[in-house]
């Protein structure tokens, strides 16, 4: 069923990836777009474009792990598809592990159960490559063992298994997407910031850039608009139903290389860098095998490009100056 004929719910829709997905879905002109977000990390400003382009956008400040509340939302708005992006992030799990795991697993089990009850048709769940842990082999395909290191990663792995169990036992229509390291405008620049806004902040403030460990750890950096484009394509393709799919570039970039490229964009090639102890639970090698995605969809995200990285850095310079 095309998105244009559906009522869509996006959990975490005021967040980084979630708000970009909302913008992308609006281009498909769905019957209804509903956002559920508790605004732990979400930001009303992330929805400025969405509200402008879709004045009837419904934004509900609710806890997505609350089964009764979510069942009411799904029934009241006659939701057809749920894009589940609500999440407590990895850094929070290092401070509040029990709450992080309880909340993240609760969100997933809530929507699996509502789907089992037949109240909506399709679930597209945003998991995380963190479930794999450090690569036992690279690139990591979808059959790579789950070897979670952090409480966040353990919760994401558990979510994937919960969805798989509901697909196999109850026949719900669900797809699991495992994005790797997304970057782009709107990523939270505050206490739980990603690496790019942290680097930009340090340059603007004149503080040294802190690199955890030796900086040779690799990540598969993916531009957020590529991720949401592929999320919509995965939804649209019947072959992706029941699948678990990596969404990434398939190309690794070291933290040292990323720092150097950002400093070049900011015309600060000699900005001081200090190496600190490795972050607890940090993974060394993180690189996706995207052959399954390519075989089903026929395309994959672009590699870490200068245009996208420059757009991202310039956005943070404006936001943080």
C-alpha positions as CSV (number, residue, x, y, z in Angstrom):
1,X,0.0,0.0,0.0
2,X,1.6,3.3,-1.0
3,X,2.4,5.9,1.7
4,X,0.1,8.4,-0.1
5,X,-2.9,6.3,1.0
6,X,-1.9,5.7,4.6
7,X,-2.0,7.3,8.0
8,X,1.5,7.2,9.4
9,X,2.9,7.3,12.9
10,X,6.5,8.2,13.6
11,X,7.8,7.6,17.1
12,X,10.8,9.8,18.0
13,X,9.7,12.0,15.1
14,X,11.1,15.2,16.6
15,X,14.6,13.7,16.9
16,X,17.6,13.7,14.6
17,X,16.8,10.9,12.2
18,X,13.1,11.0,13.0
19,X,12.5,14.6,11.9
20,X,14.3,14.0,8.6
21,X,12.1,10.9,8.1
22,X,9.0,13.0,8.8
23,X,10.1,15.5,6.1
24,X,10.7,12.7,3.7
25,X,7.4,11.1,4.3
26,X,5.5,14.3,3.9
27,X,6.9,14.4,0.3
28,X,4.8,11.3,-0.3
29,X,1.6,13.1,0.8
30,X,0.2,10.6,3.2
31,X,-3.4,10.9,4.5
32,X,-2.2,11.6,8.0
33,X,1.2,12.1,9.8
34,X,1.3,11.7,13.5
35,X,4.4,12.1,15.7
36,X,4.9,10.7,19.2
37,X,7.9,12.1,21.0
38,X,8.6,12.7,24.7
39,X,11.2,15.4,23.8
40,X,14.0,13.8,25.9
41,X,16.2,14.5,22.8
42,X,13.6,15.7,20.4
43,X,13.4,19.4,19.5
44,X,10.4,21.4,18.4
45,X,12.7,23.3,16.0
46,X,13.4,20.1,14.1
47,X,9.8,20.1,13.1
48,X,9.7,23.6,11.6
49,X,9.9,22.4,8.0
50,X,7.3,19.6,8.7
51,X,4.8,22.0,10.2
52,X,5.3,24.5,7.4
53,X,4.7,21.8,4.7
54,X,2.1,19.9,6.6
55,X,-0.1,22.2,8.8
56,X,-2.3,19.3,9.9
57,X,0.7,17.5,11.5
58,X,-0.2,16.0,14.8
59,X,2.6,16.1,17.5
60,X,1.9,14.2,20.7
61,X,4.1,14.5,23.7
62,X,3.8,11.0,25.0
63,X,5.9,8.0,26.2
64,X,6.1,5.6,23.3
65,X,6.6,2.6,25.7
66,X,3.2,3.1,27.3
67,X,1.1,0.3,25.8
68,X,-2.3,1.8,26.6
69,X,-1.4,5.3,25.4
70,X,0.1,4.0,22.1
71,X,-2.9,1.7,21.5
72,X,-5.2,4.7,21.9
73,X,-3.1,6.8,19.4
74,X,-3.0,4.0,16.8
75,X,-6.8,3.4,17.1
76,X,-7.7,7.1,17.3
77,X,-5.8,8.1,14.2
78,X,-6.4,4.8,12.3
79,X,-2.7,4.3,11.8
80,X,-1.6,2.0,8.9
81,X,2.2,2.0,9.4
82,X,4.4,2.8,12.4
83,X,8.0,4.0,11.8
84,X,9.5,3.3,15.2
85,X,12.5,5.6,15.9
86,X,11.9,6.5,19.6
87,X,15.0,5.6,21.6
88,X,17.0,6.5,24.7
89,X,20.6,7.0,23.3
90,X,23.8,5.2,24.0
91,X,25.5,7.8,26.2
92,X,22.4,7.8,28.5
93,X,22.8,4.0,28.9
94,X,26.2,4.5,30.5
95,X,24.6,6.7,33.2
96,X,21.1,5.1,33.5
97,X,21.4,1.6,32.2
98,X,18.3,0.1,33.7
99,X,16.0,2.9,32.6
100,X,17.5,2.9,29.1
101,X,17.0,-0.8,28.6
102,X,13.5,-0.8,30.2
103,X,12.4,2.1,28.0
104,X,13.9,0.9,24.7
105,X,12.7,-2.7,25.0
106,X,9.3,-1.4,26.2
107,X,8.8,0.7,23.1
108,X,9.5,-2.2,20.8
109,X,7.4,-4.7,22.7
110,X,4.6,-2.2,22.8
111,X,4.3,-1.8,19.1
112,X,4.8,-5.5,18.4
113,X,1.9,-6.2,20.7
114,X,-0.3,-3.6,19.1
115,X,0.5,-5.0,15.7
116,X,-0.3,-8.5,17.0
117,X,-3.7,-7.2,18.1
118,X,-4.3,-6.2,14.5
119,X,-4.6,-2.4,15.1
120,X,-2.1,-1.4,12.4
121,X,-0.6,-3.2,9.4
122,X,3.1,-2.5,9.1
123,X,6.0,-1.9,11.5
124,X,9.3,-0.4,10.3
125,X,11.7,-0.5,13.3
126,X,14.9,1.5,13.5
127,X,17.5,-0.7,15.3
128,X,21.2,0.0,15.5
129,X,24.4,-1.5,14.3
130,X,25.6,-1.3,17.9
131,X,23.8,-4.6,18.4
132,X,26.7,-6.3,16.6
133,X,29.4,-5.0,18.9
134,X,33.0,-4.8,17.6
135,X,33.2,-6.6,14.3
136,X,34.4,-10.2,14.5
137,X,34.8,-9.8,10.8
138,X,34.3,-6.8,8.5
139,X,32.3,-5.8,6.7
140,X,29.5,-6.9,9.0
141,X,26.5,-8.5,7.4
142,X,23.1,-9.0,8.9
143,X,24.1,-12.5,10.1
144,X,27.0,-11.2,12.1
145,X,26.6,-12.4,15.7
146,X,25.1,-9.9,18.2
147,X,27.8,-9.2,20.7
148,X,26.4,-6.1,22.5
149,X,28.9,-4.2,24.6
150,X,26.8,-1.3,26.2
151,X,23.4,-1.5,27.8
152,X,22.1,0.5,24.9
153,X,23.4,-2.1,22.4
154,X,22.0,-5.0,24.5
155,X,18.6,-3.3,24.4
156,X,18.7,-2.9,20.6
157,X,19.7,-6.5,20.2
158,X,16.8,-7.6,22.4
159,X,14.4,-5.4,20.4
160,X,15.5,-7.2,17.2
161,X,14.9,-10.6,18.7
162,X,11.5,-9.5,20.0
163,X,10.4,-8.3,16.6
164,X,11.8,-11.5,15.0
165,X,9.7,-13.6,17.5
166,X,6.5,-11.7,16.7
167,X,7.1,-12.1,13.0
168,X,7.7,-15.8,13.3
169,X,5.1,-16.6,16.0
170,X,2.3,-14.2,15.2
171,X,3.0,-13.2,11.6
172,X,3.2,-9.5,12.1
173,X,4.4,-7.4,9.1
174,X,7.7,-5.9,10.4
175,X,11.1,-4.9,9.0
176,X,14.2,-4.1,11.0
177,X,16.6,-1.5,9.8
178,X,20.1,-1.3,11.3
179,X,21.7,2.1,10.5
180,X,25.3,2.7,11.2
181,X,26.7,6.1,12.1
182,X,24.4,8.8,10.8
183,X,25.5,12.4,10.5
184,X,23.7,15.6,9.3
185,X,21.9,18.7,10.4
186,X,19.8,18.5,13.6
187,X,21.9,15.9,15.4
188,X,21.7,16.9,19.1
189,X,24.5,19.3,20.0
190,X,23.9,19.1,23.7
191,X,25.0,16.6,26.4
192,X,24.4,13.6,24.2
193,X,25.9,15.1,21.1
194,X,27.4,13.0,18.2
195,X,31.0,13.3,17.2
196,X,30.6,16.0,14.5
197,X,28.8,18.6,16.7
198,X,31.3,17.9,19.4
199,X,34.2,18.6,17.1
200,X,32.6,21.8,15.8
201,X,31.8,23.0,19.4
202,X,35.5,22.5,20.4
203,X,36.8,24.5,17.4
204,X,34.4,27.4,18.0
205,X,35.2,27.5,21.7
206,X,39.0,27.2,21.1
207,X,39.2,24.1,23.3
208,X,41.2,21.1,22.2
209,X,39.4,18.3,20.4
210,X,39.3,15.1,22.6
211,X,39.7,11.9,20.7
212,X,38.9,8.7,22.7
213,X,41.7,6.2,22.3
214,X,44.1,6.4,19.3
215,X,41.5,7.6,16.9
216,X,42.0,4.7,14.5
217,X,38.6,3.2,15.3
218,X,36.5,3.1,12.2
219,X,32.9,4.0,11.6
220,X,30.6,3.8,8.6
221,X,29.3,7.3,8.4
222,X,26.0,7.7,6.6
223,X,24.2,11.0,5.7
224,X,20.9,11.2,7.4
225,X,18.9,12.1,4.3
226,X,20.3,9.0,2.5
227,X,19.1,6.9,5.5
228,X,15.6,8.2,5.4
229,X,15.3,7.9,1.6
230,X,16.2,4.2,1.9
231,X,13.9,3.8,4.9
232,X,11.0,4.9,2.6
233,X,12.3,2.6,-0.2
234,X,12.4,-0.3,2.2
235,X,8.9,0.3,3.3
236,X,7.7,0.4,-0.3
237,X,9.4,-2.8,-1.4
238,X,7.4,-6.0,-0.6
239,X,10.6,-8.0,-0.8
240,X,11.8,-6.2,2.4
241,X,8.9,-7.4,4.5
242,X,10.2,-9.5,7.4
243,X,13.8,-8.6,6.5
244,X,16.6,-7.2,8.7
245,X,18.7,-4.8,6.7
246,X,21.9,-2.8,7.2
247,X,21.6,0.8,6.0
248,X,25.1,2.2,5.5
249,X,27.7,3.1,2.9
250,X,29.9,0.0,3.2
251,X,33.0,2.3,3.5
252,X,34.8,2.9,6.8
253,X,36.3,6.2,8.0
254,X,38.6,6.5,11.0
255,X,37.8,9.1,13.7
256,X,41.2,10.7,12.9
257,X,40.3,11.1,9.3
258,X,36.9,12.6,10.2
259,X,38.5,15.1,12.5
260,X,41.0,16.1,9.9
261,X,38.3,16.6,7.3
262,X,36.1,18.7,9.6
263,X,39.1,20.9,10.6
264,X,39.8,21.4,6.9
265,X,36.2,22.5,6.3
266,X,36.5,24.9,9.2
267,X,39.8,26.3,8.0
268,X,41.4,25.2,11.3
269,X,43.9,22.4,10.2
270,X,46.2,23.1,13.2
271,X,43.6,23.0,15.9
272,X,44.9,21.1,19.0
273,X,43.9,17.5,19.4
274,X,44.4,15.4,22.6
275,X,43.9,11.7,22.9
276,X,42.1,10.5,26.0
277,X,41.2,7.1,27.4
278,X,38.9,4.9,25.3
279,X,35.2,5.4,26.1
280,X,33.7,2.4,28.0
281,X,32.1,0.1,25.6
282,X,33.6,1.7,22.5
283,X,33.9,-0.6,19.4
284,X,37.0,-0.7,17.2
285,X,35.7,-1.7,13.8
286,X,32.3,-0.8,12.5
287,X,31.7,-1.3,8.8
288,X,28.6,-2.6,7.1
289,X,28.1,-5.2,4.4
290,X,25.2,-3.7,2.4
291,X,24.9,-6.4,-0.2
292,X,21.5,-7.5,1.0
293,X,20.2,-4.0,0.9
294,X,21.6,-3.5,-2.6
295,X,20.1,-6.8,-3.8
296,X,16.7,-5.8,-2.7
297,X,16.6,-2.1,-3.3
298,X,19.2,-1.7,-5.9
299,X,21.1,1.2,-4.3
300,X,22.9,2.3,-1.1
301,X,23.9,5.5,0.6
302,X,26.7,7.6,-0.8
303,X,30.1,7.5,1.0
304,X,31.1,10.3,3.4
305,X,31.1,13.1,0.8
306,X,32.5,16.7,1.1
307,X,29.2,18.3,0.1
308,X,27.1,16.5,2.8
309,X,29.8,16.9,5.4
310,X,30.3,20.6,4.6
311,X,26.5,21.2,4.8
312,X,26.5,19.4,8.2
313,X,29.5,21.4,9.6
314,X,28.1,24.7,8.4
315,X,24.7,23.9,10.0
316,X,26.4,23.4,13.3
317,X,28.5,26.5,13.0
318,X,25.3,28.5,12.6
319,X,23.6,26.7,15.4
320,X,26.5,27.0,17.9
321,X,28.0,30.4,17.1
